[in-house]
């Protein structure tokens, strides 16, 4: 079984980083701690490495991994047409648990999967991860787990799931190392789509919507900002046997099977995207004029389509955190 290497001391970290660089250079994957959870990663420019990462997790190319970078300055070389809002969020929260989805530079020679011309970038706030990134360069990194299982919080938990699918495991104790604030719902990174005129939260995580709006007040909360439709006008003579109608019903989505059922976020999102005025379109051409957006969008925000967002967040599996 693949080795677990400790990063607890300065000497151990130096040895671990050198070994990690060797494994990654061979096109293999490693598991490493981040500031959120443990991640499985490879050279972002290695096609065999990315394919090995997806295979290890049990993912398809339609669920591409995000890319971790060592410093915010690296974003300029990987992302295209970065908005002022995206730069403001990066300045405020990098290094940290914020992933920004941007348009990728058309000239990049990588294949992360079906990204539709985008790349999800993050600068982690973790000494071990950044030491590896400084040596290796940008890495495609996703949560260290098999798809559908909880993200690993320790190197040993990651090895139990991934075993010899990964060439090396770096161990620096449990993650995350600090308690989450009361207004945070998850240790995983918050994902914000910055490909349109208005930033949209695709996944709520360690950076709360309140903190995001302190920097960029116009950040759209995604499904959290889906306001219920107004109540229908009362009938002159109400029928007590009439079916109850939910807010999502009034938007055109099928009703819950019983009056007490909770309307899921998926139903709300589906309703929002279906009711958008723009028609669906095909895959994004990286050479296209990106000032024009033809895909179905969030409530006029010009953010990613629902299908693209699902793929970037990870296929909609709640336990599978990136």
C-alpha positions in Angstrom: 0.0 0.0 0.0 1.2 3.6 -0.7 3.3 5.3 2.0 2.1 7.9 4.4 4.8 10.5 5.0 4.7 12.9 8.0 5.1 16.6 7.5 5.2 17.4 11.2 8.7 19.0 11.4 10.6 21.3 9.1 12.9 18.5 8.0 10.0 16.1 7.5 8.2 18.7 5.4 11.2 19.2 3.2 11.6 15.5 2.6 7.8 15.1 2.0 7.7 17.9 -0.5 10.6 16.5 -2.5 9.0 13.1 -2.6 5.6 14.6 -3.6 7.3 16.5 -6.4 8.8 13.3 -7.7 5.5 11.4 -7.6 3.6 14.2 -9.3 6.3 14.6 -12.0 5.7 10.9 -12.9 2.1 11.7 -13.6 0.7 10.2 -10.4 -1.6 11.6 -7.7 -0.8 12.5 -4.1 -3.0 13.2 -1.1 -2.1 16.3 0.8 -3.7 18.3 3.6 -5.4 21.7 2.8 -6.9 24.3 5.0 -10.4 22.7 4.5 -10.1 18.9 4.1 -7.5 16.5 2.7 -7.3 16.6 -1.1 -6.2 14.4 -3.9 -4.1 16.2 -6.4 -1.9 16.0 -9.5 0.0 18.3 -11.9 -2.8 20.4 -13.5 -1.0 20.1 -16.9 -0.7 16.3 -16.8 -3.4 14.6 -18.7 -2.6 11.1 -17.2 -2.5 12.7 -13.8 -6.0 14.3 -14.2 -7.4 11.1 -15.5 -5.9 9.2 -12.6 -7.4 11.7 -10.2 -10.9 11.3 -11.7 -10.5 7.5 -11.8 -9.4 7.4 -8.1 -12.4 9.4 -7.0 -14.8 7.5 -9.3 -15.7 10.6 -11.3 -16.3 11.3 -15.0 -14.8 14.1 -17.1 -18.1 16.0 -16.6 -17.0 16.7 -13.0 -13.6 18.5 -13.5 -11.4 19.3 -10.5 -10.5 22.8 -9.3 -7.0 24.1 -9.5 -5.0 25.2 -6.5 -2.3 27.8 -6.9 0.5 29.0 -4.5 -0.1 32.8 -4.8 -2.9 35.1 -6.0 -0.5 36.5 -8.7 -0.7 33.1 -10.5 -4.3 33.7 -11.4 -3.3 36.2 -14.1 -1.6 33.4 -16.1 -4.5 30.9 -15.8 -7.7 33.0 -15.9 -9.0 35.3 -18.7 -11.1 38.4 -18.4 -11.0 38.4 -14.6 -13.6 40.8 -13.3 -13.0 43.6 -10.8 -15.4 41.7 -8.4 -13.3 38.5 -8.7 -10.1 40.4 -8.0 -11.7 42.0 -5.0 -12.8 38.7 -3.6 -9.4 37.2 -4.2 -7.6 40.1 -2.5 -9.9 39.7 0.5 -10.0 35.9 1.0 -6.9 34.5 -0.6 -5.2 32.5 0.8 -8.3 30.9 2.2 -11.3 28.8 1.6 -12.7 30.6 -1.4 -12.8 29.0 -4.9 -13.4 31.4 -7.8 -14.7 30.1 -11.2 -13.3 32.2 -14.0 -12.8 31.9 -17.7 -9.7 30.0 -18.5 -6.9 31.4 -20.7 -7.6 30.0 -24.2 -3.9 29.2 -24.7 -3.5 26.8 -21.7 -2.3 23.4 -22.7 -4.3 21.3 -20.2 -7.3 19.1 -20.1 -9.2 19.1 -16.8 -12.3 17.5 -18.3 -15.5 19.2 -19.5 -14.9 22.6 -18.0 -16.7 24.5 -20.8 -13.9 27.0 -21.0 -13.7 27.8 -17.3 -11.3 27.1 -14.4 -12.0 27.0 -10.7 -9.1 28.5 -8.8 -8.1 28.7 -5.1 -5.1 29.7 -3.0 -5.2 27.5 0.1 -4.2 28.8 3.5 -2.1 25.8 4.4 1.7 25.7 4.8 2.1 22.1 3.6 -0.1 22.6 0.5 1.5 25.8 -0.5 5.0 24.3 -0.1 4.0 21.6 -2.5 2.5 24.1 -4.9 5.6 26.2 -4.9 7.6 23.2 -5.9 5.2 21.6 -8.3 3.2 24.5 -9.7 -0.6 24.6 -10.2 -2.3 21.4 -9.2 -5.7 19.9 -10.0 -7.0 19.1 -6.5 -10.3 17.6 -5.3 -11.4 16.3 -2.0 -9.7 13.1 -0.9 -12.5 10.6 -1.1 -14.4 8.3 -3.3 -17.4 10.0 -4.8 -20.4 9.7 -2.5 -18.3 9.2 0.7 -17.4 11.9 3.2 -14.3 14.0 2.5 -11.3 12.7 4.4 -10.2 14.8 7.4 -7.0 12.8 7.9 -4.4 11.1 5.7 -5.3 7.7 7.2 -9.0 8.2 6.4 -8.0 9.1 2.8 -5.9 6.0 2.4 -8.7 3.8 3.6 -10.8 5.0 0.7 -8.3 5.6 -2.1 -5.6 3.0 -1.2 -3.1 2.4 -4.0 -4.9 4.6 -6.5 -2.7 7.4 -5.0 1.1 7.2 -5.1 1.8 9.1 -1.8 0.0 10.4 1.2 1.2 13.5 3.1 0.2 13.6 6.8 -0.1 16.8 8.8 -2.8 15.9 11.3 -6.5 16.4 11.1 -8.2 19.1 9.0 -9.6 21.6 9.4 -7.4 22.8 12.3 -9.7 25.5 13.6 -13.4 25.5 14.6 -15.9 26.9 12.0 -17.7 30.2 12.8 -21.4 30.0 13.7 -22.5 31.4 10.4 -20.6 28.8 8.3 -22.4 25.6 7.2 -19.4 23.6 5.9 -15.6 23.3 6.2 -15.3 22.9 2.4 -14.5 26.0 0.3 -17.2 28.4 -0.8 -17.4 28.4 -4.6 -18.3 31.6 -6.4 -18.9 31.8 -10.2 -17.3 35.0 -11.5 -17.9 34.3 -15.2 -20.8 36.8 -15.5 -21.6 40.3 -14.6 -22.7 39.3 -11.1 -20.8 36.8 -8.9 -23.0 33.9 -7.9 -22.4 31.4 -5.0 -22.5 27.9 -6.4 -21.7 26.2 -3.0 -21.9 27.8 0.4 -18.9 26.7 2.6 -16.3 28.1 4.9 -16.6 31.7 3.7 -20.2 32.9 4.5 -22.4 34.9 2.1 -22.3 37.8 4.7 -18.5 38.0 4.5 -18.6 37.9 0.7 -21.1 40.8 0.6 -18.9 42.8 2.9 -16.4 42.9 0.0 -18.7 42.7 -3.0 -22.3 43.7 -2.0 -23.8 42.4 -5.2 -22.8 38.8 -4.7 -25.8 36.6 -5.5 -26.5 33.9 -3.0 -27.6 31.3 -5.6 -30.4 29.1 -4.3 -30.3 30.9 -1.0 -31.5 34.1 -2.8 -34.5 32.3 -4.4 -37.4 34.3 -3.0 -40.7 32.5 -2.7 -43.5 33.7 -5.1 -46.3 35.7 -3.5 -49.3 33.9 -2.1 -52.2 33.5 -4.6 -55.2 35.7 -4.1 -57.7 34.0 -1.9 -60.8 32.6 -3.6 -64.2 34.1 -2.7 -65.2 30.8 -1.1 -62.1 28.7 -0.2 -62.4 25.0 -0.7 -61.0 23.3 2.4 -60.3 20.1 0.3 -58.2 22.0 -2.2 -54.5 20.9 -2.6 -51.9 23.2 -1.1 -49.7 24.9 -3.6 -46.0 25.5 -2.9 -43.9 28.5 -4.1 -42.1 26.1 -6.4 -45.4 24.9 -7.9 -46.3 28.5 -8.7 -43.0 28.7 -10.6 -43.9 25.6 -12.5 -42.2 22.8 -10.7 -44.0 19.7 -9.5 -45.5 19.8 -6.0 -44.1 17.8 -3.1 -46.0 14.5 -2.6 -47.4 15.7 0.7 -48.3 19.2 2.0 -45.5 18.9 4.7 -42.7 18.0 2.3 -39.7 20.3 2.2 -38.9 21.8 -1.2 -35.3 21.0 -2.0 -32.6 23.4 -3.3 -32.4 21.3 -6.4 -36.1 22.0 -7.2 -35.6 25.7 -6.6 -32.5 25.8 -8.8 -34.3 23.8 -11.6 -37.1 26.3 -11.5 -34.9 29.3 -11.7 -32.9 27.9 -14.6 -36.0 26.7 -16.5 -37.7 30.0 -16.2 -34.6 32.0 -17.5 -35.3 33.8 -20.8 -32.1 32.7 -22.6 -32.3 29.4 -24.5 -29.8 26.6 -23.8 -26.7 26.4 -26.0 -23.8 24.0 -26.7 -20.4 23.8 -25.2 -18.4 27.0 -24.7 -15.9 27.8 -27.5 -12.8 29.2 -25.8 -12.1 31.4 -28.8 -15.6 33.0 -28.6 -16.5 36.6 -27.7 -17.0 36.2 -24.0 -18.9 39.5 -23.7 -21.9 37.6 -25.0 -23.5 34.8 -23.0 -26.0 32.5 -24.7 -26.4 29.8 -22.0 -29.3 29.5 -19.6 -28.4 31.7 -16.7 -29.3 32.5 -13.0 -32.1 35.1 -12.9 -30.4 37.5 -15.2 -27.0 37.3 -13.5 -25.2 35.9 -16.6 -23.5 33.2 -14.4 -22.9 29.6 -15.4 -25.8 27.4 -16.5 -27.2 25.0 -14.0 -25.6 22.0 -15.7 -22.2 23.6 -15.8 -22.5 24.6 -12.2 -23.4 21.1 -11.1 -20.3 19.7 -12.9 -18.0 22.3 -11.3 -19.4 21.8 -7.8 -19.1 18.0 -8.2 -22.2 16.5 -9.5 -24.5 17.5 -6.7 -23.3 14.8 -4.2 -23.6 16.4 -0.7 -20.8 14.3 0.9 -18.4 14.8 -2.0 -16.7 18.1 -1.2 -14.0 19.7 -3.4 
